């Protein structure tokens, strides 16, 4: 989508340094957002290590698949191109690539008195509440690694009940090495002890290598968007009632 990835405070053409983990907006998004933004939608990607979170993060930005693994050290955030087909409203969609525990970094510049004080905070799930302001969650697992499914079983109940979730089983292109059965995950979702008014939990399978499932994921974004729309309309009605 033309988004440029900026790492370590790289300075883009406008001269303003971009914090590590953030992406600059490509010209298409800059032009779109300049018209005014009606909705801000935050979607987080969660999952255990080496399930393909960062690969999905880049694929959603329109980048090609890269068959290499490099551990992500801290949370990354980027905006992507998405819109709800039946409305002209401009929706700013932020995708957060979540790191549960990042690598501790040393502060640049001034030397501190103690080693602990010399360490800079790491932007990870231990440092910030990743679900604050979140509209939707993509919970990833790798069908070839059973322990990544166990991570989903542990972590999904920690997600606030009002946030829609989709469990994405990645590496569908490696069916011959499957360790997590589709029926097992679907049964897990069915047996979740959730109140009737809780947001839905969906399931899908995908391959970052050939792009299978990405269109379905884009359709899933309709769910948190409509929830966001309903919430905003309810707030407007409340304000009008209060001011009447």
C-alpha angles and dihedrals in degrees: 000000000000094000111150116217112228122196133184098006098308111183113234123210093277090064097242116124115236117218117246111270094029128104128218117237117256118233093259093056092042090055092046096048092045087072090063133274119249098180137025112204122186118197121183128204112215132179145115122288120294098015095119103264094141091043089056089045090059095040090056088055089056098256124144122258116269118200097213135095125223118165113244110233100198143005115295125203130195138161119236136198111260137136138176105249099222096054137054092214114131110239120194106208116196117195116203119200100205125215113193095203120009132199114273113243132204118241116254118237121000119061114231127216095244133037091237092053089048091064120092120223113262118227099236140122091274091058101044137027100251093191095058107114091359119151100185142006130216106201109195133202134172114236089213095055116059094193089065088061090050087055089056091050090053099041105038094072088057092064113099110260095236094063118090113233134199120194108214117199105202132198093050086156088069095063092143089064097044115147098165116066120218091226091054093056093044090051090050090054092047092051096048111127099231129147118253093251094053119115116265126265114216134190133215141158124225147173120214089194097065099016094245111164098018093109090053090050091053088053089052088060086069089070099059090038093056090045088052091049093050091048092051093048090050090052091050091050090050092051092048091050091048092050095044 
